[in-house]
Amino acid sequence: MDSRPSTPYLAAMTAQTLILDDLSCPAPHTPLGTAWELVSDRVMGGVSDGTLSRATVAGRMALRLSGTVILDNNGGFLQMALDLRPDGAALDARAFTGLQLDVFGNDQSYNLHLRTADVTRPWQSYRHAFTAAPRWTTLHLPFSDVTPHRVDAPFDPATLRRIGIVAIGRAFQADIAISRIALYR
């Protein structure tokens, strides 16, 4: 008899990965029991405009963030964000090396933003930049390469709460798709 607790995220764990989303659940839900959301600079008066949808991209079902990042009114971002636990608690990711993404983009630079218990303000995060090539690519973004942004505490994977894929910092057309995201060892 299996004595592990019955939580959604344990069902998605393998020896090498913890699948955060593989698009196997009805949109916008994930195997974690949480849901993706679109966040834009409009929450602070910006005017960037985007959509978050499920679409077939180059033969794969994907979560797609697309839109226009505009710097007016102190704006400048579009984000697909995912809480890692339904109760808002932290997911202990210490056993993992980082995040693995299957990504398709428009050859632009994007950011991975991580939020932990030490991140208390909306403008704080731990960040890792990457380029989304115009073909399906599996990226490995190690925690050791994340940099703090407006937060003094070092990154603590034991208190990981939220991840975001973000188009940020310059005026451009965002178009990025994710078909799978996981923690990897």
C-alpha positions as CSV (number, residue, x, y, z in Angstrom):
1,M,0.0,0.0,0.0
2,D,1.3,3.5,-0.9
3,S,1.6,5.6,2.2
4,R,2.3,8.9,0.3
5,P,-0.2,11.7,0.8
6,S,-2.7,12.1,-2.0
7,T,-1.8,15.5,-3.4
8,P,-1.9,16.5,-7.0
9,Y,1.7,17.3,-7.3
10,L,3.0,13.9,-6.2
11,A,1.1,12.3,-9.0
12,A,3.1,14.2,-11.5
13,M,6.6,13.3,-10.0
14,T,9.0,11.0,-11.8
15,A,12.6,10.0,-10.7
16,Q,14.1,13.0,-12.5
17,T,11.3,15.6,-12.8
18,L,8.2,17.1,-11.1
19,I,5.8,18.0,-13.9
20,L,4.3,21.4,-13.2
21,D,2.2,21.4,-16.4
22,D,2.1,19.2,-19.4
23,L,-1.3,20.5,-20.6
24,S,-2.9,17.2,-19.6
25,C,-5.6,19.0,-17.5
26,P,-8.5,21.1,-18.9
27,A,-7.4,24.7,-19.5
28,P,-6.3,26.7,-17.5
29,H,-5.6,24.0,-14.8
30,T,-2.4,22.1,-14.1
31,P,-1.6,18.7,-12.5
32,L,-0.7,20.8,-9.4
33,G,-4.4,21.7,-8.9
34,T,-3.6,25.4,-9.7
35,A,-4.4,27.5,-12.8
36,W,-2.4,29.7,-15.1
37,E,-3.3,33.4,-15.2
38,L,-2.4,36.4,-17.4
39,V,-0.9,39.3,-15.5
40,S,-0.1,42.6,-17.3
41,D,1.3,46.0,-16.4
42,R,-2.4,47.2,-16.5
43,V,-2.5,46.2,-12.8
44,M,-0.3,49.3,-12.2
45,G,-1.6,51.6,-14.9
46,G,0.3,50.3,-17.9
47,V,-1.2,49.7,-21.3
48,S,0.5,46.5,-22.6
49,D,-2.1,44.2,-24.2
50,G,-2.0,40.5,-24.4
51,T,-3.8,37.2,-24.3
52,L,-3.1,33.8,-22.7
53,S,-4.6,30.8,-24.5
54,R,-4.2,27.2,-25.4
55,A,-3.4,26.7,-29.0
56,T,-1.6,24.2,-31.3
57,V,1.8,25.7,-32.1
58,A,4.0,23.9,-34.6
59,G,2.2,20.6,-34.0
60,R,2.0,20.7,-30.2
61,M,-0.7,21.8,-27.8
62,A,0.7,24.7,-25.9
63,L,0.0,27.5,-23.5
64,R,0.6,30.7,-25.5
65,L,1.3,34.2,-24.3
66,S,1.0,36.8,-27.1
67,G,0.6,40.5,-27.3
68,T,2.2,43.9,-27.3
69,V,4.5,45.1,-24.6
70,I,4.3,48.9,-24.3
71,L,6.4,51.1,-22.1
72,D,3.9,54.0,-21.7
73,N,2.6,54.9,-18.2
74,N,5.6,53.2,-16.5
75,G,4.5,49.8,-18.0
76,G,6.3,47.2,-19.9
77,F,5.3,43.6,-19.2
78,L,3.0,40.7,-20.0
79,Q,3.2,37.5,-17.9
80,M,1.8,34.0,-17.7
81,A,1.9,33.1,-14.0
82,L,1.3,29.9,-12.0
83,D,1.0,29.4,-8.3
84,L,2.6,26.1,-7.3
85,R,0.2,25.1,-4.5
86,P,-3.6,25.6,-4.4
87,D,-3.4,26.9,-0.8
88,G,-0.7,29.4,-1.6
89,A,1.9,27.6,0.4
90,A,5.4,27.0,-0.8
91,L,6.5,24.0,-2.8
92,D,9.8,22.7,-1.5
93,A,12.0,22.4,-4.6
94,R,15.4,21.8,-2.8
95,A,15.7,18.3,-4.4
96,F,15.7,19.9,-7.9
97,T,18.3,21.7,-9.9
98,G,16.0,24.1,-11.8
99,L,13.2,24.4,-14.3
100,Q,12.9,22.6,-17.6
101,L,10.7,24.3,-20.3
102,D,9.6,23.1,-23.7
103,V,9.3,26.4,-25.4
104,F,8.6,27.9,-28.8
105,G,8.9,31.6,-29.5
106,N,9.7,34.4,-31.8
107,D,13.4,34.6,-31.2
108,Q,13.0,37.2,-28.5
109,S,14.4,37.4,-25.0
110,Y,12.0,36.5,-22.1
111,N,12.4,36.0,-18.4
112,L,11.6,33.3,-15.9
113,H,10.5,35.0,-12.7
114,L,10.4,33.0,-9.4
115,R,8.6,34.1,-6.3
116,T,9.5,32.7,-2.8
117,A,8.4,33.4,0.7
118,D,11.0,36.1,0.7
119,V,9.3,38.0,-2.1
120,T,6.8,40.3,-0.5
121,R,6.3,43.1,-3.1
122,P,5.0,42.8,-6.6
123,W,8.2,44.2,-8.2
124,Q,10.4,41.7,-6.5
125,S,11.5,38.3,-8.0
126,Y,14.3,36.0,-8.8
127,R,15.0,36.1,-12.5
128,H,16.6,34.1,-15.3
129,A,16.6,35.4,-18.9
130,F,16.3,33.1,-21.9
131,T,15.7,33.3,-25.7
132,A,12.7,31.6,-27.1
133,A,13.8,30.2,-30.5
134,P,11.3,29.8,-33.4
135,R,11.3,26.0,-33.0
136,W,10.4,23.7,-30.1
137,T,13.4,23.7,-27.7
138,T,13.9,22.2,-24.3
139,L,15.6,24.7,-22.0
140,H,17.2,23.9,-18.6
141,L,17.2,26.9,-16.4
142,P,19.2,26.1,-13.2
143,F,18.3,27.8,-9.9
144,S,22.0,28.6,-9.5
145,D,21.7,31.0,-12.3
146,V,18.7,33.0,-11.0
147,T,19.5,36.6,-9.9
148,P,17.6,38.5,-7.2
149,H,15.6,41.5,-8.5
150,R,14.9,44.1,-5.8
151,V,15.1,41.5,-3.0
152,D,18.0,41.1,-0.6
153,A,17.5,37.5,0.4
154,P,19.3,34.8,-1.5
155,F,17.1,32.4,-3.6
156,D,15.6,29.7,-1.4
157,P,14.1,26.8,-3.4
158,A,12.5,25.4,-0.2
159,T,10.0,28.3,-0.3
160,L,9.1,28.4,-4.0
161,R,5.6,29.7,-4.5
162,R,5.0,31.0,-8.0
163,I,6.6,31.0,-11.4
164,G,6.1,33.4,-14.3
165,I,7.1,33.5,-17.9
166,V,7.5,37.2,-18.7
167,A,7.8,39.5,-21.7
168,I,9.4,42.5,-20.0
169,G,11.5,45.6,-20.2
170,R,11.2,46.8,-23.8
171,A,8.6,47.6,-26.4
172,F,8.0,44.5,-28.6
173,Q,5.6,41.9,-29.9
174,A,5.5,39.0,-27.4
175,D,4.7,35.5,-28.7
176,I,5.9,32.6,-26.6
177,A,4.4,29.1,-26.1
178,I,5.1,26.5,-23.5
179,S,4.1,22.8,-24.0
180,R,5.7,21.4,-20.8
181,I,7.2,22.8,-17.6
182,A,8.9,20.8,-14.9
183,L,11.3,20.9,-12.1
184,Y,14.4,18.8,-13.0
185,R,17.1,17.1,-11.0
